[in-house]
Amino acid sequence: MDWQPIATWTVSAGTAGIFLAKAWPRRRKFNFERQTHCGCGGGTEAGKQSVVFHARKGQRAQVIVKMK
C-alpha cells in the first residue's frame, strides 16, 4: 500500500510537466514592424486609418478610407 501514493504523485507530476512543456513556447502574435524591421507598420495615433468596403448588387463598390 505504500507504493500507491508515490505512483499517484508521479503520474500527477508527469501530467503537469507535459502541460507546462506544451504551454511554455507559445508563439507571439505577428507584428509587422517587429518582424520586418520596416518601421512603417506601427505608426502613431494620428496616422491610423480604417478601410470600409460597401457593395450592393447592381451598384458600384465603394471603398472608404477613414482617418482616426
C-alpha positions, 0 to 999 in steps of 0.5 A: 500500500505504500507504493500507491501514493508515490505512483499517484504523485508521479503520474500527477507530476508527469501530467503537469510537466507535459502541460507546462512543456506544451504551454511554455513556447507559445508563439507571439502574435505577428507584428509587422514592424517587429518582424520586418524591421520596416518601421512603417507598420506601427505608426502613431495615433494620428496616422491610423486609418480604417478601410470600409468596403460597401457593395450592393448588387447592381451598384458600384463598390465603394471603398472608404478610407477613414482617418482616426 
